[in-house]
Amino acid sequence: MRRRDIARPALVAGCLWLAACAETGGQRAMPSAPAADPVFVAGGIQAGATGREIGFGRTEAGAIAAMSKLMGRAPERVTSACPGLRAATWADGTALYFEERRWDPPAFTGWQRDGNSAGRTCAS
């Protein structure tokens, strides 16, 4: 047997192990139960009675991760929404908006849910 033939099973096993441990769709699996009830306010989103908040100005990655914990799942999509804004949208219609910035990551600027909104969002 050649050395390459001996190493092949270990390589296949390693690839299978990595695939089993890999994140799905580029996003981490979220718990099925929400961590707290989101409370939508003029300056962002509060995490129920925990005293924590997702304030306007937070980076897109941080805001989406925090909101995903509150919602119990990751957003269905994160895309360009209107000129200068990106949106993360959940199945229930909740949308978080992020202003694209030239030198910095997009920042949380607004939300829409159940016909209500705060901050900078796209016109309906």
C-alpha positions in Angstrom: 0.0 0.0 0.0 1.1 3.5 -0.7 1.2 6.1 2.0 -1.5 8.1 0.3 -3.9 5.1 0.4 -3.3 4.7 4.1 -4.0 8.4 4.9 -7.2 8.5 2.8 -9.5 6.9 5.4 -8.3 9.3 8.0 -8.9 12.2 5.6 -12.4 11.1 4.9 -13.2 10.6 8.5 -11.9 14.1 9.3 -14.0 15.6 6.6 -17.1 13.9 7.8 -16.4 15.0 11.4 -15.9 18.6 10.2 -19.1 18.5 8.2 -21.1 17.2 11.2 -19.8 20.0 13.3 -20.2 22.7 10.7 -22.7 25.5 11.0 -25.7 25.2 8.8 -26.2 27.8 6.1 -23.5 30.0 7.5 -25.6 30.7 10.7 -25.6 29.0 14.0 -28.6 26.9 15.0 -30.7 28.9 17.4 -32.7 27.6 20.3 -36.4 26.9 19.5 -37.6 28.8 22.5 -37.2 32.6 22.7 -34.8 33.8 25.4 -37.1 36.7 26.4 -39.9 38.7 24.9 -38.7 41.6 22.7 -40.1 45.0 23.6 -40.0 47.4 20.7 -39.3 50.9 21.9 -38.3 54.3 20.3 -34.6 53.7 20.8 -34.3 50.1 19.7 -35.4 46.8 21.3 -35.4 45.8 25.0 -35.0 42.2 26.0 -38.1 41.7 28.1 -37.4 42.4 31.8 -33.7 41.5 31.6 -32.6 45.1 31.4 -30.6 44.4 28.2 -31.3 46.2 25.0 -30.4 46.2 21.3 -29.8 49.9 20.8 -29.7 51.9 17.6 -26.1 52.1 16.4 -25.2 48.5 17.2 -23.4 46.5 14.5 -25.5 44.4 12.2 -23.8 41.1 13.3 -24.4 41.9 17.0 -28.0 43.1 16.6 -28.9 40.1 14.5 -27.3 37.6 17.0 -29.1 39.3 19.9 -32.4 39.4 18.1 -32.1 35.8 17.0 -31.8 34.8 20.7 -34.9 36.8 21.5 -36.9 35.4 18.6 -35.7 31.8 19.1 -34.4 31.6 15.5 -32.2 33.3 13.0 -33.8 35.6 10.4 -35.2 34.1 7.2 -33.1 36.5 5.1 -30.7 39.4 5.3 -30.7 41.5 2.2 -30.6 45.0 0.7 -33.9 46.6 1.5 -33.9 50.1 -0.1 -31.1 52.5 -1.0 -28.6 52.7 1.8 -30.3 50.2 4.1 -30.1 46.4 4.6 -32.9 44.4 6.4 -33.0 41.2 8.5 -36.5 39.7 8.3 -38.1 37.0 10.4 -41.0 34.8 9.5 -43.5 36.8 11.6 -42.7 40.0 9.6 -40.3 41.6 12.1 -37.6 43.5 10.3 -34.5 45.2 11.6 -32.8 47.8 9.4 -29.1 48.6 9.1 -27.5 51.6 7.5 -24.7 50.7 5.2 -21.5 52.7 6.1 -18.5 53.2 3.9 -15.8 52.3 6.4 -17.6 50.6 9.2 -20.0 47.6 9.4 -23.7 48.3 8.9 -25.3 49.8 12.0 -28.8 49.1 13.4 -31.0 52.1 12.6 -34.6 51.0 12.9 -37.3 48.3 13.2 -40.7 47.4 11.9 -43.2 45.0 13.5 -47.0 44.6 13.4 -47.5 47.9 11.6 -45.3 49.9 14.0 -41.8 51.2 13.5 -39.1 53.3 15.0 -35.8 54.8 13.7 -34.8 54.8 10.0 -36.6 52.2 7.9 -37.7 51.8 4.3 -41.0 53.4 3.3 -43.8 50.9 3.1 
